[in-house]
Amino acid sequence: MNKIKTGVLLLNLGTPLSPHHKDVRAYLKQFLNDPYVIDIPYFFRKLLVDGIILNTRPKKSAEAYEKIWAKEGSPLLINTEQLTHKVKKLLNEKETKVSVKMAMRYGHPSILEAMTEFKNEGIEELIFLPLYPQYSYAASESSIMEFLKIQSQLLPNIKVKTIEDFFSEPDFITALAVSMKPAMKAENPDLLLLSYHGVPERQLLKIKEPSKKCCTPGCCDQWDENNLKCYRAQCYETSRKLAAALDLDPEKVITSFQSRLGRTKWIEPYTDILLQEFPKKGIKKLVVASPSFTADCLETLEEIQIRYQELFFQSGGEKFSYVPCLNSHDDFANFVARMVSI
């Protein structure tokens, strides 16, 4: 890094410009028309998204965004901006030639906007880090392919390094464990529920390195060379490492998946179903976290902290403590700075 003017691009998924219907609709139109997100043929995707979803979903989504929107703007955008600022400061304490920027896969600032700025700065090397701990087809692969497309157009001759995932990195696990310990100590829960974003089951086999044993009995019991890029296997590995870091009995740490849509089969078990079943089994005190998100957003603040908490209480639960994402915690910022310095 001492001799090369280097760029670092941190990427998050995206957010509307505001919680208003028009902006939410524009965001959903871009997001849901991504063939990696709704992975069906173009004609049927356009029919589904433009003809059906965009006529009904924006109003409901806008109402959800209204519930979590901060005075300063989108929580996801704010948290990613703060993280970027901290990483930039850390990298430039010893090195003054590192340009650190953030972008969103959908919305603004876009990858194109950030890459144009890098081009104008004359960078010679670029490190790309999607802030998704586990590798998935809809988020990771989509983001990487879009980044590489734009990079080949604007900066075809620079050196590029992409960090594809970091779900089992020791410092990441430590940062997560540290963030969860106060709630675990204060609440003494019956279980720690780790709710990861769900994906359609078929997408597990669409990634560039599909698992050799995907969706077979016990396929996610361990993470190894047979399922290196399997999203579900990576989520379970994160959970196992977190249980060890927190010194918890593995049976007291439950992995589940949220945010499923439509009639297609999504990876199981489903978070909302478990929350309804737990009280019937005497599990009435929960600490809940979502290690597939690094910044709090609609899925954590509205889906988990509001709707899932209400569902758990309605089902007979008594205590529900949500642990925020790592956001711009110093531990996480230091970890990100070390990753992009390699």
N, C-alpha and C positions, 0 to 999 in steps of 0.2 A: 504493500500500500504506500510505501514511502516514495516510490518513483512513479507511480501511476495515478492519474486523477481518476478516482473511483466513484461510481454511483451505487447507491443502495436503494432499492425500491421495495417498500413494505406494502403488501396488498391485503385489503379486506374485501368482503363480499359486496357490500353496497347498501345504500339507503336512499330513500326519496329526499328531494330537496326540502320538503316540508310535509306535514301530516295532512295537507289538504288533498281533496279528491283528485284534482288535476295532476298534481305532482306524483301522487301514489300510483295513479294509472299509468303515467309515463314510465315510472320505475318498473312496475310489473310487466309492462309491454316489452321492455328490453330484457328483463330477467327471464320471463317465461317463454320468450321466443328463442332463447338459447337452445340449440339442439342437444346440448349436454344435460340440460335441466329437464326438459320434456323431450325425451329421446324417442320420438316417434316420427314417421315420415313427414316431410315439410307440409304437404297439403293438409294432413289431419291435424298437425300442430297449429297451423294458422287458423283452421276452422275451430279448433278447441279454444285457443287463446283469444283470438280476435273476435270470434263469433259468439263465444259463451262466457269465458272467464272474465274478460275485460268489461263485460256488461253487468257483472254481479259482484265480483271480488273487490274492486277498488273501494267501494263504500265501506264494506266491512273492515278491510285492512286499514283504511284511513281512520276509522273509529279506534282501532287497536293502537295505531301509532299515536293518536291523540293522548292515550292513557300514559304513554311512557316518554313522550317528547319533553326534553328539558328546555329551560328558558334559553340556553345557549344554542339549542338545536338538537340534532340527532345524537343519542347516546353513543351509538357505534362510531359516528364520525368524530365526536369529541374525544372519546377514549383512544381512537387510533391516532388522532392528531397529537394528543399528549404523549403517547408512546413514541411516536416519530420524533418529537422534540427531544425527549430524553435520550433516545438512541443517538441522535445527531450530536447532542452535547457530549455523550460518553465517547463516541468515536473521535470527536475532534479535540478532546482534551490532550491527546498525544499526537494526533494526525490532523492536519489542516486541509487535506486534499480530498476529503470524503463528502460527497453531496448525498444527503439522505432525504428521500421524498416518500410520500404515501400516495396510494391510488385506490380506487374502487373498481372491482370487476364490472359492476353496473352502477351507473350514476356518475357523480362527480366528487373529486377530481378523477378523471378517467386515466386509464393506462396510456392512451394516446397523448393526453395533456402532459403527463409526467415525463414520458419518453421524449416529447418535443423539447421540454426544458432541459433534459439531459443532453440532447443533441446540441442545443444552443450553448451549453456549458463546455462542450468538447470533451466529454468523458471518454476514457479509453477502455474501461472495464466496468462491468455492471453485475451486481449481485441481486438476485430476485428472490424475495421471500414471501410467498403467500402465507398469511397468518392463520392457516388451518392446520392444527396439529396432526390430524390423521388424513391420509391421502384418499380422496374420493373422486369419482368420475365427474359428478355434477359441479363440484367446487374446484378441486385441485387441477384436474386434467383440463377443464374448460379454461381456467385462469392461465395455466401454463401455455396452452396452445394459443390463446389470444395474445399473451405477452410475446411469444416467439414470432408470431405473425407480424406484429407491429415492430419488433426489434429488427427483423430481417428487412423491413421497408425503410426504417429511419436510421438505424445504426448497424448496418450489416457487417461491419468489419471489427466491431469491438469484441473483447473477450467477455463471455457471459457464464455466470454460475447460477444455477437454480437450486434452491433448497426445497425439496419436495415435501418433506414432513419432519416432524420432531416429536412425535407422540411418546417416545420412550426415552428421550434424552434425560439424563439424571438431573440436570439443573432445572429442567421444565417440571419434572415430577416433584422435585423439592419445592419449587415455587408454589405449585398447586397444593401440596401438603401443608405448607406453612399457612396458606390462605384459609385452609379448612380447619386447622387445629383449634382456633378459638371457638368456633361454633360446635365442634365435636365435644370440647371440654365443657362448654356452657350448657349444652342441651342434653348430653349423654343419651343420644338417640338409640332407638331400637335398630335402626339401619342407616347406612350412608347410601343414598340413591344417586348414582351417576347417570344422568340422562343425556345421551348423545343425540345429535341430529340424525334422524332416520334417512334412509335412501331406499328407492325401489330395489328389491332383491335382484332383479335382472341386471342392474348396473354394476353389481359386484364382478360380473364376468365381462364387462365391456372395457375395463381399464387396459392400459397398454401391457401390463404384466399380470394377467388374470391368475387367480389362485388355482392350483392344481387339485385342490380338494374342497372347493367352495360348496357350501350348503350340504355337506355330508355330515353324518353324526360326529360330533366332537371336533369339527373343523376349526373352531376358534378357541379350543382348549389351550392352545399354545401358538405363539407366533414364531415362525421359522421360515426356511427357504421355500417352503411350499405355498405360503400365503403372504409374501413380503408386502404386497401392495393392497391386500384385502382390507377394506375400510372396517368391516366388522371385527376382524381379527386384531387390527390395530387398536380399536376401541377397547376390546377386552384386555389387551396387553397394558394399555394405560391404566385400566382399573386394577389389574393385578399389582402393578408397580406402586400405585397409590395406596393400596391396602397394606403393602409391605412398608412403605414410607410412613404410614400413619400407625403402624404396629397394630393393625386390626385383623381379626379373624376374617379370612376371605369370604366366609358365609355372611358376614355382616356388611359386605359391600356388594350392592346389586347394580348390574349394568342394564340399562334399558334405552329405548330409542323413541324419539318424539317427532312431531310435526308431519305425520303421514297425511297424504291427500289422495283422493280418488279411490278407485276400486282395485287397483293393482296391488300385488303382494309386496309389502315393505318388510325390512329386516325386523326381527323380533328379539326380545319381548317388547311390547308397547308400553311406554311410560304411563299413559292415561289408564290403561287396563290394570296395571299393577297398583296404581294409586287407589283404585276402587276395591281391589282385593286385599290390600294390606290390613286394613282395620278388622276385617273378618278373621284374620289370622293372628290378631292381637298385636299387630305392628301399628302403633299409634303415634310414635314420635320419630320424625324424619329430619335428617339434614340432607339437603339436595344441592347438587352442583352439576354443571354441564361442561365437562372438559373438552368438548369439541369446539367450543367457542372461546376465543381469547379476549373478546370485547363484548360487553353486555349490549344487547340488541332486542329486537322485537321478540325473538324466540325465547330469550331468557327472562326479560322483564315483564312481558305481557303473557306469554304462554305459560312459563313455569311459575313465576312469582305471583301472578294474579289468577289465571284460570286453573292451573294445576293445584294451587294451594286451595282454592275454593272447592275443587272436586274432591280433594283429600278430606277436607273438613266435612263436606256433605256426606261422605262415605263413612264417617265415624272417626276420622283422625283427630288428634288433639294438638300436636305440635308439628310445625312445618317451618324449618329454617333454611332459607336459600342463601348459598354462599356465592357472592358476586364473582364474575370472571376475573382473570388476572389484570385486565385492562392496562393501566400504565404503572402497575406496582413496580417498585424499584428492582425487586428480584427478577421480574420478567424482563424489564428493560435491560438489565445487565446481561441476562441470558441471551436476548436477541442481539445485543451488541457483540457478544462473544461469537455467536453463530456467524454473523456476517463479516467477522474479522478473520475467519479461517482462510 
